[in-house]
Amino acid sequence: MSKNSRTSRKAHFCNTSQAERRCREREEKKYHYKEVDRLCELLTRVLDQLAVHDTEISHLERKLTLHSSSSDNIIRS
């Protein structure tokens, strides 16, 4: 077996390992991007729900204030 043959095999092994590592890194990046997108969508939905609840709470606070003022006026009368 010649030295060039051994060097060639070693280079092939290194190139294959590097290619596999790069492929794995690309797959991990894709997974992380998908996960980030999923979490962003989830956060957007939660924030939308929070906005709806905030609107409902504001509406109820106004009603409560109105009823409280009416009760105060009735008591004073």
Stockholm file with secondary structure:
# STOCKHOLM 1.0

chainA/1-77         MSKNSRTSRKAHFCNTSQAERRCREREEKKYHYKEVDRLCELLTRVLDQLAVHDTEISHLERKLTLHSSSSDNIIRS
#=GR chainA/1-77 SS CCHHHHHHHHHHHHHHHHHHHHHHHHHHHHHHHHHHHHHHHHHHHHHHHHHHHHHHHHHHHHHHHHHHHHHHHHHHC
#=GC SS_cons        CCHHHHHHHHHHHHHHHHHHHHHHHHHHHHHHHHHHHHHHHHHHHHHHHHHHHHHHHHHHHHHHHHHHHHHHHHHHC
//
